[in-house]
Amino acid sequence: MMRECKMHTFQVLTKRAERLSHTNALIDWPDNVWMGVSVENQKVVKRIELLSRTNAKVKFLSCEPLIGPLPSMNLSNIDWVIVGGESDHRPRPMDKAWVIDIKKQCHSQNILFFFKQWGGTNKKKSGRELDGSIYNEMPEPTQAIDI
């Protein structure tokens, strides 16, 4: 269905990056299917390397909820990083320094950076501003529609 609906961009997100290693060769990745992995803290950075080995046209990280620092990530072959805090009745805190560090890593490696939210018990109130700016960077969707 995703292959047939070229007018849509599908963002597929998983925590099961090991499964990607096994299924990648079986998938003929359409350009409109973007593949991502959740990377919420240092314990799961291995997911980045597993994602980077896939043949997906666009590869992205969802660092949401960001619950720990992610220093010195290898972002080779990654196109986009989304960062956000946890939203819940008892959200785990997200340190601004972690977000700034990820933004610097992205920009130094020419990776697109999207800051989604600070999170908290009222995410709308806490907003999306990071040092006075809104970061909405994202890859250009593929618009391959046959008419």
N, CA, C and O atoms as a GROMACS GRO file, in nm:
protein
  588
    1MET      N    1   0.082  -0.119   0.000
    1MET     CA    2   0.000   0.000   0.000
    1MET      C    3   0.086   0.126   0.000
    1MET      O    4   0.055   0.223  -0.069
    2MET      N    5   0.194   0.125   0.076
    2MET     CA    6   0.282   0.242   0.080
    2MET      C    7   0.341   0.272  -0.057
    2MET      O    8   0.353   0.387  -0.097
    3ARG      N    9   0.378   0.168  -0.128
    3ARG     CA   10   0.435   0.185  -0.261
    3ARG      C   11   0.332   0.243  -0.356
    3ARG      O   12   0.366   0.324  -0.443
    4GLU      N   13   0.208   0.204  -0.342
    4GLU     CA   14   0.101   0.254  -0.429
    4GLU      C   15   0.061   0.398  -0.398
    4GLU      O   16   0.012   0.468  -0.486
    5CYS      N   17   0.081   0.441  -0.276
    5CYS     CA   18   0.040   0.577  -0.234
    5CYS      C   19   0.160   0.671  -0.235
    5CYS      O   20   0.200   0.722  -0.131
    6LYS      N   21   0.215   0.693  -0.353
    6LYS     CA   22   0.336   0.775  -0.367
    6LYS      C   23   0.315   0.920  -0.328
    6LYS      O   24   0.411   0.993  -0.304
    7MET      N   25   0.190   0.963  -0.321
    7MET     CA   26   0.162   1.102  -0.283
    7MET      C   27   0.179   1.124  -0.133
    7MET      O   28   0.178   1.239  -0.088
    8HIS      N   29   0.196   1.017  -0.056
    8HIS     CA   30   0.213   1.026   0.088
    8HIS      C   31   0.355   0.988   0.127
    8HIS      O   32   0.420   0.909   0.060
    9THR      N   33   0.402   1.047   0.237
    9THR     CA   34   0.529   1.008   0.297
    9THR      C   35   0.498   0.932   0.424
    9THR      O   36   0.427   0.982   0.511
   10PHE      N   37   0.550   0.811   0.435
   10PHE     CA   38   0.525   0.726   0.552
   10PHE      C   39   0.651   0.727   0.640
   10PHE      O   40   0.761   0.695   0.595
   11GLN      N   41   0.631   0.762   0.765
   11GLN     CA   42   0.741   0.760   0.862
   11GLN      C   43   0.720   0.638   0.951
   11GLN      O   44   0.626   0.633   1.030
   12VAL      N   45   0.809   0.542   0.938
   12VAL     CA   46   0.801   0.418   1.015
   12VAL      C   47   0.904   0.428   1.128
   12VAL      O   48   1.022   0.454   1.103
   13LEU      N   49   0.858   0.408   1.251
   13LEU     CA   50   0.946   0.422   1.367
   13LEU      C   51   0.944   0.294   1.448
   13LEU      O   52   0.838   0.236   1.471
   14THR      N   53   1.062   0.250   1.491
   14THR     CA   54   1.071   0.128   1.571
   14THR      C   55   1.176   0.141   1.680
   14THR      O   56   1.269   0.221   1.671
   15LYS      N   57   1.159   0.061   1.782
   15LYS     CA   58   1.263   0.041   1.884
   15LYS      C   59   1.336  -0.089   1.856
   15LYS      O   60   1.436  -0.120   1.921
   16ARG      N   61   1.286  -0.166   1.759
   16ARG     CA   62   1.341  -0.298   1.730
   16ARG      C   63   1.439  -0.292   1.612
   16ARG      O   64   1.417  -0.354   1.508
   17ALA      N   65   1.545  -0.216   1.630
   17ALA     CA   66   1.643  -0.195   1.523
   17ALA      C   67   1.710  -0.325   1.481
   17ALA      O   68   1.750  -0.339   1.365
   18GLU      N   69   1.724  -0.420   1.573
   18GLU     CA   70   1.785  -0.548   1.537
   18GLU      C   71   1.703  -0.616   1.428
   18GLU      O   72   1.758  -0.682   1.340
   19ARG      N   73   1.574  -0.600   1.432
   19ARG     CA   74   1.486  -0.659   1.330
   19ARG      C   75   1.513  -0.597   1.193
   19ARG      O   76   1.503  -0.665   1.090
   20LEU      N   77   1.547  -0.469   1.191
   20LEU     CA   78   1.580  -0.404   1.063
   20LEU      C   79   1.696  -0.473   0.994
   20LEU      O   80   1.697  -0.488   0.872
   21SER      N   81   1.794  -0.516   1.072
   21SER     CA   82   1.910  -0.584   1.015
   21SER      C   83   1.868  -0.711   0.941
   21SER      O   84   1.926  -0.745   0.838
   22HIS      N   85   1.769  -0.778   0.994
   22HIS     CA   86   1.722  -0.904   0.934
   22HIS      C   87   1.628  -0.882   0.816
   22HIS      O   88   1.626  -0.962   0.723
   23THR      N   89   1.552  -0.774   0.819
   23THR     CA   90   1.450  -0.753   0.714
   23THR      C   91   1.495  -0.659   0.604
   23THR      O   92   1.432  -0.656   0.498
   24ASN      N   93   1.600  -0.582   0.623
   24ASN     CA   94   1.642  -0.482   0.525
   24ASN      C   95   1.659  -0.540   0.385
   24ASN      O   96   1.610  -0.482   0.287
   25ALA      N   97   1.726  -0.651   0.374
   25ALA     CA   98   1.752  -0.712   0.243
   25ALA      C   99   1.624  -0.762   0.176
   25ALA      O  100   1.621  -0.780   0.055
   26LEU      N  101   1.521  -0.783   0.254
   26LEU     CA  102   1.395  -0.832   0.200
   26LEU      C  103   1.305  -0.720   0.150
   26LEU      O  104   1.204  -0.745   0.084
   27ILE      N  105   1.342  -0.596   0.181
   27ILE     CA  106   1.257  -0.482   0.148
   27ILE      C  107   1.314  -0.404   0.030
   27ILE      O  108   1.432  -0.369   0.030
   28ASP      N  109   1.230  -0.378  -0.068
   28ASP     CA  110   1.264  -0.287  -0.177
   28ASP      C  111   1.208  -0.152  -0.133
   28ASP      O  112   1.091  -0.121  -0.158
   29TRP      N  113   1.291  -0.071  -0.067
   29TRP     CA  114   1.247   0.050   0.000
   29TRP      C  115   1.197   0.155  -0.099
   29TRP      O  116   1.275   0.206  -0.179
   30PRO      N  117   1.068   0.187  -0.094
   30PRO     CA  118   1.019   0.297  -0.177
   30PRO      C  119   1.072   0.431  -0.122
   30PRO      O  120   1.097   0.443  -0.002
   31ASP      N  121   1.089   0.529  -0.209
   31ASP     CA  122   1.140   0.660  -0.167
   31ASP      C  123   1.051   0.730  -0.065
   31ASP      O  124   1.098   0.812   0.012
   32ASN      N  125   0.922   0.698  -0.065
   32ASN     CA  126   0.828   0.767   0.025
   32ASN      C  127   0.815   0.699   0.161
   32ASN      O  128   0.729   0.737   0.241
   33VAL      N  129   0.898   0.598   0.189
   33VAL     CA  130   0.897   0.532   0.320
   33VAL      C  131   1.025   0.569   0.393
   33VAL      O  132   1.135   0.527   0.356
   34TRP      N  133   1.009   0.650   0.498
   34TRP     CA  134   1.122   0.693   0.579
   34TRP      C  135   1.130   0.602   0.701
   34TRP      O  136   1.029   0.572   0.763
   35MET      N  137   1.250   0.559   0.735
   35MET     CA  138   1.269   0.465   0.846
   35MET      C  139   1.340   0.535   0.961
   35MET      O  140   1.440   0.605   0.941
   36GLY      N  141   1.286   0.515   1.082
   36GLY     CA  142   1.346   0.576   1.200
   36GLY      C  143   1.354   0.480   1.317
   36GLY      O  144   1.283   0.380   1.322
   37VAL      N  145   1.442   0.513   1.410
   37VAL     CA  146   1.452   0.438   1.535
   37VAL      C  147   1.442   0.536   1.652
   37VAL      O  148   1.482   0.652   1.641
   38SER      N  149   1.389   0.488   1.763
   38SER     CA  150   1.383   0.565   1.886
   38SER      C  151   1.518   0.553   1.957
   38SER      O  152   1.571   0.443   1.974
   39VAL      N  153   1.572   0.667   1.998
   39VAL     CA  154   1.698   0.669   2.072
   39VAL      C  155   1.678   0.767   2.187
   39VAL      O  156   1.697   0.888   2.172
   40GLU      N  157   1.641   0.714   2.301
   40GLU     CA  158   1.606   0.800   2.414
   40GLU      C  159   1.720   0.826   2.512
   40GLU      O  160   1.715   0.922   2.589
   41ASN      N  161   1.822   0.739   2.510
   41ASN     CA  162   1.938   0.761   2.597
   41ASN      C  163   2.057   0.679   2.544
   41ASN      O  164   2.045   0.608   2.445
   42GLN      N  165   2.169   0.689   2.612
   42GLN     CA  166   2.294   0.626   2.570
   42GLN      C  167   2.284   0.472   2.565
   42GLN      O  168   2.357   0.408   2.490
   43LYS      N  169   2.195   0.415   2.644
   43LYS     CA  170   2.182   0.268   2.648
   43LYS      C  171   2.141   0.208   2.514
   43LYS      O  172   2.166   0.090   2.490
   44VAL      N  173   2.078   0.288   2.428
   44VAL     CA  174   2.024   0.233   2.304
   44VAL      C  175   2.085   0.296   2.177
   44VAL      O  176   2.025   0.286   2.070
   45VAL      N  177   2.201   0.359   2.188
   45VAL     CA  178   2.263   0.421   2.070
   45VAL      C  179   2.300   0.319   1.962
   45VAL      O  180   2.320   0.356   1.847
   46LYS      N  181   2.310   0.194   1.999
   46LYS     CA  182   2.339   0.088   1.901
   46LYS      C  183   2.236   0.088   1.788
   46LYS      O  184   2.265   0.048   1.675
   47ARG      N  185   2.116   0.135   1.819
   47ARG     CA  186   2.010   0.141   1.718
   47ARG      C  187   2.048   0.230   1.600
   47ARG      O  188   2.006   0.205   1.487
   48ILE      N  189   2.127   0.334   1.626
   48ILE     CA  190   2.166   0.428   1.519
   48ILE      C  191   2.245   0.355   1.411
   48ILE      O  192   2.216   0.370   1.293
   49GLU      N  193   2.343   0.277   1.451
   49GLU     CA  194   2.425   0.205   1.354
   49GLU      C  195   2.341   0.105   1.274
   49GLU      O  196   2.359   0.092   1.153
   50LEU      N  197   2.252   0.036   1.342
   50LEU     CA  198   2.167  -0.061   1.272
   50LEU      C  199   2.077   0.008   1.170
   50LEU      O  200   2.058  -0.044   1.060
   51LEU      N  201   2.023   0.123   1.205
   51LEU     CA  202   1.942   0.199   1.110
   51LEU      C  203   2.026   0.247   0.993
   51LEU      O  204   1.982   0.240   0.878
   52SER      N  205   2.145   0.295   1.021
   52SER     CA  206   2.229   0.352   0.915
   52SER      C  207   2.265   0.249   0.808
   52SER      O  208   2.298   0.287   0.695
   53ARG      N  209   2.258   0.123   0.840
   53ARG     CA  210   2.290   0.016   0.744
   53ARG      C  211   2.173  -0.019   0.651
   53ARG      O  212   2.190  -0.095   0.557
   54THR      N  213   2.056   0.036   0.678
   54THR     CA  214   1.940   0.003   0.593
   54THR      C  215   1.948   0.077   0.460
   54THR      O  216   2.026   0.171   0.444
   55ASN      N  217   1.866   0.034   0.368
   55ASN     CA  218   1.860   0.096   0.236
   55ASN      C  219   1.744   0.197   0.225
   55ASN      O  220   1.711   0.240   0.114
   56ALA      N  221   1.685   0.234   0.337
   56ALA     CA  222   1.579   0.335   0.333
   56ALA      C  223   1.636   0.464   0.278
   56ALA      O  224   1.749   0.501   0.310
   57LYS      N  225   1.559   0.533   0.196
   57LYS     CA  226   1.606   0.659   0.136
   57LYS      C  227   1.630   0.764   0.243
   57LYS      O  228   1.731   0.834   0.239
   58VAL      N  229   1.537   0.778   0.338
   58VAL     CA  230   1.551   0.873   0.448
   58VAL      C  231   1.554   0.794   0.578
   58VAL      O  232   1.468   0.711   0.605
   59LYS      N  233   1.657   0.823   0.659
   59LYS     CA  234   1.674   0.757   0.789
   59LYS      C  235   1.672   0.864   0.896
   59LYS      O  236   1.739   0.966   0.885
   60PHE      N  237   1.593   0.839   1.003
   60PHE     CA  238   1.582   0.941   1.106
   60PHE      C  239   1.583   0.881   1.246
   60PHE      O  240   1.551   0.764   1.266
   61LEU      N  241   1.622   0.967   1.342
   61LEU     CA  242   1.620   0.931   1.483
   61LEU      C  243   1.508   1.007   1.550
   61LEU      O  244   1.488   1.126   1.524
   62SER      N  245   1.436   0.940   1.637
   62SER     CA  246   1.339   1.006   1.723
   62SER      C  247   1.395   0.998   1.865
   62SER      O  248   1.384   0.896   1.932
   63CYS      N  249   1.453   1.108   1.908
   63CYS     CA  250   1.508   1.117   2.045
   63CYS      C  251   1.399   1.176   2.132
   63CYS      O  252   1.410   1.287   2.185
   64GLU      N  253   1.295   1.098   2.145
   64GLU     CA  254   1.176   1.142   2.220
   64GLU      C  255   1.108   1.020   2.280
   64GLU      O  256   1.071   0.928   2.207
   65PRO      N  257   1.091   1.016   2.408
   65PRO     CA  258   1.135   1.120   2.500
   65PRO      C  259   1.284   1.109   2.526
   65PRO      O  260   1.336   1.000   2.550
   66LEU      N  261   1.352   1.221   2.520
   66LEU     CA  262   1.495   1.225   2.551
   66LEU      C  263   1.509   1.221   2.703
   66LEU      O  264   1.469   1.315   2.772
   67ILE      N  265   1.567   1.112   2.753
   67ILE     CA  266   1.577   1.096   2.899
   67ILE      C  267   1.721   1.087   2.948
   67ILE      O  268   1.747   1.054   3.064
   68GLY      N  269   1.814   1.117   2.858
   68GLY     CA  270   1.955   1.117   2.896
   68GLY      C  271   2.038   1.180   2.786
   68GLY      O  272   1.989   1.197   2.675
   69PRO      N  273   2.162   1.214   2.816
   69PRO     CA  274   2.249   1.275   2.715
   69PRO      C  275   2.287   1.175   2.607
   69PRO      O  276   2.292   1.054   2.630
   70LEU      N  277   2.315   1.227   2.487
   70LEU     CA  278   2.359   1.144   2.374
   70LEU      C  279   2.485   1.206   2.313
   70LEU      O  280   2.480   1.257   2.201
   71PRO      N  281   2.596   1.202   2.385
   71PRO     CA  282   2.718   1.264   2.335
   71PRO      C  283   2.783   1.183   2.223
   71PRO      O  284   2.774   1.061   2.220
   72SER      N  285   2.846   1.253   2.133
   72SER     CA  286   2.932   1.191   2.030
   72SER      C  287   2.861   1.083   1.948
   72SER      O  288   2.917   0.975   1.927
   73MET      N  289   2.740   1.111   1.903
   73MET     CA  290   2.670   1.013   1.819
   73MET      C  291   2.735   1.004   1.682
   73MET      O  292   2.779   1.105   1.627
   74ASN      N  293   2.741   0.884   1.628
   74ASN     CA  294   2.784   0.865   1.490
   74ASN      C  295   2.659   0.879   1.403
   74ASN      O  296   2.577   0.788   1.396
   75LEU      N  297   2.646   0.993   1.336
   75LEU     CA  298   2.528   1.019   1.255
   75LEU      C  299   2.553   0.995   1.107
   75LEU      O  300   2.479   1.045   1.022
   76SER      N  301   2.657   0.919   1.075
   76SER     CA  302   2.684   0.885   0.936
   76SER      C  303   2.564   0.813   0.876
   76SER      O  304   2.511   0.718   0.935
   77ASN      N  305   2.522   0.859   0.761
   77ASN     CA  306   2.411   0.797   0.688
   77ASN      C  307   2.275   0.822   0.754
   77ASN      O  308   2.178   0.753   0.722
   78ILE      N  309   2.266   0.918   0.846
   78ILE     CA  310   2.140   0.958   0.908
   78ILE      C  311   2.102   1.093   0.848
   78ILE      O  312   2.189   1.179   0.830
   79ASP      N  313   1.975   1.113   0.817
   79ASP     CA  314   1.930   1.234   0.751
   79ASP      C  315   1.866   1.337   0.844
   79ASP      O  316   1.868   1.457   0.816
   80TRP      N  317   1.808   1.290   0.954
   80TRP     CA  318   1.720   1.377   1.030
   80TRP      C  319   1.715   1.330   1.174
   80TRP      O  320   1.713   1.210   1.201
   81VAL      N  321   1.712   1.426   1.269
   81VAL     CA  322   1.699   1.393   1.411
   81VAL      C  323   1.587   1.478   1.471
   81VAL      O  324   1.586   1.600   1.457
   82ILE      N  325   1.494   1.411   1.536
   82ILE     CA  326   1.382   1.475   1.606
   82ILE      C  327   1.409   1.462   1.755
   82ILE      O  328   1.443   1.354   1.803
   83VAL      N  329   1.394   1.572   1.829
   83VAL     CA  330   1.418   1.570   1.973
   83VAL      C  331   1.297   1.626   2.046
   83VAL      O  332   1.237   1.724   2.002
   84GLY      N  333   1.261   1.562   2.157
   84GLY     CA  334   1.150   1.612   2.237
   84GLY      C  335   1.151   1.553   2.377
   84GLY      O  336   1.208   1.446   2.402
   85GLY      N  337   1.086   1.624   2.466
   85GLY     CA  338   1.074   1.578   2.604
   85GLY      C  339   0.953   1.489   2.623
   85GLY      O  340   0.868   1.478   2.535
   86GLU      N  341   0.946   1.427   2.737
   86GLU     CA  342   0.837   1.336   2.769
   86GLU      C  343   0.714   1.414   2.817
   86GLU      O  344   0.725   1.509   2.894
   87SER      N  345   0.598   1.373   2.769
   87SER     CA  346   0.472   1.432   2.813
   87SER      C  347   0.394   1.325   2.887
   87SER      O  348   0.369   1.216   2.835
   88ASP      N  349   0.356   1.357   3.009
   88ASP     CA  350   0.287   1.259   3.091
   88ASP      C  351   0.246   1.327   3.221
   88ASP      O  352   0.274   1.445   3.242
   89HIS      N  353   0.180   1.252   3.309
   89HIS     CA  354   0.145   1.305   3.441
   89HIS      C  355   0.269   1.319   3.529
   89HIS      O  356   0.276   1.407   3.614
   90ARG      N  357   0.367   1.231   3.506
   90ARG     CA  358   0.494   1.236   3.580
   90ARG      C  359   0.610   1.224   3.481
   90ARG      O  360   0.680   1.122   3.480
   91PRO      N  361   0.633   1.325   3.398
   91PRO     CA  362   0.738   1.314   3.296
   91PRO      C  363   0.878   1.317   3.356
   91PRO      O  364   0.905   1.389   3.452
   92ARG      N  365   0.964   1.238   3.297
   92ARG     CA  366   1.104   1.242   3.336
   92ARG      C  367   1.163   1.372   3.278
   92ARG      O  368   1.128   1.411   3.167
   93PRO      N  369   1.250   1.438   3.352
   93PRO     CA  370   1.303   1.567   3.306
   93PRO      C  371   1.398   1.551   3.187
   93PRO      O  372   1.466   1.450   3.173
   94MET      N  373   1.399   1.654   3.103
   94MET     CA  374   1.493   1.662   2.991
   94MET      C  375   1.580   1.784   3.014
   94MET      O  376   1.530   1.895   3.034
   95ASP      N  377   1.709   1.764   3.012
   95ASP     CA  378   1.804   1.872   3.036
   95ASP      C  379   1.827   1.950   2.906
   95ASP      O  380   1.851   1.891   2.801
   96LYS      N  381   1.819   2.082   2.913
   96LYS     CA  382   1.841   2.167   2.796
   96LYS      C  383   1.978   2.141   2.734
   96LYS      O  384   1.992   2.143   2.612
   97ALA      N  385   2.078   2.116   2.816
   97ALA     CA  386   2.214   2.090   2.765
   97ALA      C  387   2.216   1.968   2.672
   97ALA      O  388   2.293   1.966   2.576
   98TRP      N  389   2.134   1.867   2.700
   98TRP     CA  390   2.128   1.749   2.613
   98TRP      C  391   2.077   1.789   2.474
   98TRP      O  392   2.128   1.744   2.372
   99VAL      N  393   1.974   1.873   2.473
   99VAL     CA  394   1.913   1.917   2.346
   99VAL      C  395   2.012   2.000   2.266
   99VAL      O  396   2.030   1.979   2.146
  100ILE      N  397   2.076   2.096   2.333
  100ILE     CA  398   2.174   2.182   2.266
  100ILE      C  399   2.288   2.098   2.208
  100ILE      O  400   2.334   2.124   2.096
  101ASP      N  401   2.334   1.999   2.283
  101ASP     CA  402   2.442   1.913   2.235
  101ASP      C  403   2.400   1.837   2.109
  101ASP      O  404   2.477   1.827   2.013
  102ILE      N  405   2.280   1.783   2.108
  102ILE     CA  406   2.231   1.711   1.989
  102ILE      C  407   2.219   1.806   1.870
  102ILE      O  408   2.258   1.770   1.759
  103LYS      N  409   2.167   1.926   1.894
  103LYS     CA  410   2.155   2.025   1.786
  103LYS      C  411   2.293   2.055   1.727
  103LYS      O  412   2.308   2.061   1.606
  104LYS      N  413   2.394   2.075   1.813
  104LYS     CA  414   2.530   2.103   1.766
  104LYS      C  415   2.587   1.986   1.687
  104LYS      O  416   2.651   2.005   1.584
  105GLN      N  417   2.562   1.864   1.736
  105GLN     CA  418   2.610   1.746   1.662
  105GLN      C  419   2.547   1.741   1.524
  105GLN      O  420   2.615   1.715   1.425
  106CYS      N  421   2.416   1.765   1.518
  106CYS     CA  422   2.346   1.761   1.389
  106CYS      C  423   2.403   1.866   1.294
  106CYS      O  424   2.438   1.834   1.180
  107HIS      N  425   2.411   1.988   1.340
  107HIS     CA  426   2.456   2.096   1.251
  107HIS      C  427   2.602   2.078   1.209
  107HIS      O  428   2.637   2.115   1.097
  108SER      N  429   2.686   2.023   1.295
  108SER     CA  430   2.827   2.002   1.257
  108SER      C  431   2.841   1.888   1.156
  108SER      O  432   2.941   1.881   1.085
  109GLN      N  433   2.740   1.800   1.148
  109GLN     CA  434   2.744   1.687   1.055
  109GLN      C  435   2.644   1.702   0.940
  109GLN      O  436   2.618   1.608   0.866
  110ASN      N  437   2.588   1.823   0.926
  110ASN     CA  438   2.490   1.853   0.820
  110ASN      C  439   2.368   1.762   0.825
  110ASN      O  440   2.319   1.714   0.722
  111ILE      N  441   2.319   1.738   0.947
  111ILE     CA  442   2.200   1.657   0.968
  111ILE      C  443   2.086   1.752   1.005
  111ILE      O  444   2.105   1.844   1.084
  112LEU      N  445   1.969   1.730   0.949
  112LEU     CA  446   1.854   1.814   0.980
  112LEU      C  447   1.808   1.792   1.124
  112LEU      O  448   1.809   1.679   1.173
  113PHE      N  449   1.770   1.900   1.192
  113PHE     CA  450   1.733   1.897   1.334
  113PHE      C  451   1.593   1.955   1.352
  113PHE      O  452   1.563   2.065   1.306
  114PHE      N  453   1.508   1.879   1.420
  114PHE     CA  454   1.370   1.920   1.447
  114PHE      C  455   1.347   1.912   1.598
  114PHE      O  456   1.356   1.804   1.656
  115PHE      N  457   1.318   2.026   1.660
  115PHE     CA  458   1.287   2.024   1.803
  115PHE      C  459   1.136   2.025   1.819
  115PHE      O  460   1.069   2.123   1.787
  116LYS      N  461   1.083   1.914   1.868
  116LYS     CA  462   0.938   1.894   1.873
  116LYS      C  463   0.872   1.960   1.994
  116LYS      O  464   0.770   2.027   1.979
  117GLN      N  465   0.930   1.942   2.113
  117GLN     CA  466   0.865   1.996   2.233
  117GLN      C  467   0.952   1.977   2.355
  117GLN      O  468   1.042   1.892   2.357
  118TRP      N  469   0.925   2.058   2.458
  118TRP     CA  470   0.992   2.041   2.587
  118TRP      C  471   0.927   1.932   2.670
  118TRP      O  472   0.990   1.875   2.759
  119GLY      N  473   0.801   1.901   2.641
  119GLY     CA  474   0.730   1.798   2.718
  119GLY      C  475   0.679   1.854   2.849
  119GLY      O  476   0.663   1.975   2.864
  120GLY      N  477   0.654   1.766   2.942
  120GLY     CA  478   0.602   1.806   3.072
  120GLY      C  479   0.456   1.767   3.086
  120GLY      O  480   0.400   1.699   3.000
  121THR      N  481   0.396   1.811   3.195
  121THR     CA  482   0.254   1.777   3.219
  121THR      C  483   0.162   1.858   3.128
  121THR      O  484   0.049   1.817   3.103
  122ASN      N  485   0.210   1.972   3.078
  122ASN     CA  486   0.133   2.053   2.983
  122ASN      C  487   0.227   2.094   2.870
  122ASN      O  488   0.285   2.203   2.873
  123LYS      N  489   0.242   2.006   2.770
  123LYS     CA  490   0.341   2.029   2.665
  123LYS      C  491   0.312   2.154   2.583
  123LYS      O  492   0.405   2.217   2.533
  124LYS      N  493   0.185   2.190   2.569
  124LYS     CA  494   0.154   2.312   2.494
  124LYS      C  495   0.207   2.436   2.567
  124LYS      O  496   0.255   2.530   2.504
  125LYS      N  497   0.198   2.434   2.698
  125LYS     CA  498   0.245   2.546   2.778
  125LYS      C  499   0.398   2.557   2.774
  125LYS      O  500   0.453   2.667   2.771
  126SER      N  501   0.466   2.444   2.775
  126SER     CA  502   0.613   2.447   2.776
  126SER      C  503   0.670   2.480   2.639
  126SER      O  504   0.781   2.531   2.630
  127GLY      N  505   0.595   2.454   2.532
  127GLY     CA  506   0.630   2.500   2.398
  127GLY      C  507   0.741   2.425   2.327
  127GLY      O  508   0.783   2.316   2.366
  128ARG      N  509   0.789   2.490   2.218
  128ARG     CA  510   0.888   2.430   2.128
  128ARG      C  511   1.010   2.519   2.106
  128ARG      O  512   1.101   2.483   2.031
  129GLU      N  513   1.013   2.634   2.171
  129GLU     CA  514   1.126   2.725   2.151
  129GLU      C  515   1.252   2.674   2.218
  129GLU      O  516   1.250   2.627   2.332
  130LEU      N  517   1.360   2.686   2.146
  130LEU     CA  518   1.492   2.650   2.198
  130LEU      C  519   1.582   2.771   2.177
  130LEU      O  520   1.617   2.804   2.064
  131ASP      N  521   1.620   2.836   2.284
  131ASP     CA  522   1.701   2.958   2.278
  131ASP      C  523   1.641   3.062   2.182
  131ASP      O  524   1.712   3.124   2.104
  132GLY      N  525   1.510   3.079   2.190
  132GLY     CA  526   1.442   3.182   2.112
  132GLY      C  527   1.410   3.145   1.969
  132GLY      O  528   1.360   3.229   1.894
  133SER      N  529   1.438   3.022   1.928
  133SER     CA  530   1.412   2.979   1.790
  133SER      C  531   1.328   2.853   1.788
  133SER      O  532   1.326   2.775   1.883
  134ILE      N  533   1.259   2.835   1.676
  134ILE     CA  534   1.184   2.712   1.649
  134ILE      C  535   1.262   2.636   1.542
  134ILE      O  536   1.297   2.693   1.438
  135TYR      N  537   1.289   2.511   1.566
  135TYR     CA  538   1.366   2.429   1.471
  135TYR      C  539   1.272   2.329   1.405
  135TYR      O  540   1.229   2.231   1.466
  136ASN      N  541   1.241   2.355   1.278
  136ASN     CA  542   1.148   2.273   1.201
  136ASN      C  543   1.216   2.202   1.084
  136ASN      O  544   1.149   2.166   0.987
  137GLU      N  545   1.344   2.183   1.090
  137GLU     CA  546   1.414   2.123   0.977
  137GLU      C  547   1.364   1.980   0.954
  137GLU      O  548   1.345   1.904   1.049
  138MET      N  549   1.343   1.948   0.828
  138MET     CA  550   1.305   1.812   0.792
  138MET      C  551   1.333   1.787   0.645
  138MET      O  552   1.340   1.882   0.566
  139PRO      N  553   1.350   1.661   0.607
  139PRO     CA  554   1.377   1.629   0.466
  139PRO      C  555   1.259   1.668   0.377
  139PRO      O  556   1.145   1.676   0.422
  140GLU      N  557   1.291   1.693   0.253
  140GLU     CA  558   1.186   1.722   0.154
  140GLU      C  559   1.115   1.593   0.119
  140GLU      O  560   1.180   1.493   0.085
  141PRO      N  561   0.982   1.593   0.126
  141PRO     CA  562   0.908   1.472   0.087
  141PRO      C  563   0.925   1.445  -0.063
  141PRO      O  564   0.940   1.537  -0.143
  142THR      N  565   0.921   1.318  -0.097
  142THR     CA  566   0.925   1.279  -0.237
  142THR      C  567   0.785   1.294  -0.294
  142THR      O  568   0.689   1.239  -0.239
  143GLN      N  569   0.773   1.367  -0.401
  143GLN     CA  570   0.643   1.387  -0.465
  143GLN      C  571   0.642   1.317  -0.601
  143GLN      O  572   0.631   1.382  -0.705
  144ALA      N  573   0.654   1.187  -0.600
  144ALA     CA  574   0.658   1.111  -0.724
  144ALA      C  575   0.518   1.060  -0.758
  144ALA      O  576   0.483   0.946  -0.727
  145ILE      N  577   0.440   1.145  -0.820
  145ILE     CA  578   0.303   1.108  -0.856
  145ILE      C  579   0.293   1.098  -1.008
  145ILE      O  580   0.322   1.193  -1.081
  146ASP      N  581   0.254   0.981  -1.054
  146ASP     CA  582   0.234   0.961  -1.198
  146ASP      C  583   0.094   1.008  -1.236
  146ASP      O  584  -0.006   0.964  -1.177
  147ILE      N  585   0.088   1.097  -1.334
  147ILE     CA  586  -0.044   1.148  -1.379
  147ILE      C  587  -0.068   1.107  -1.521
  147ILE      O  588  -0.172   1.140  -1.578
   0.00000   0.00000   0.00000
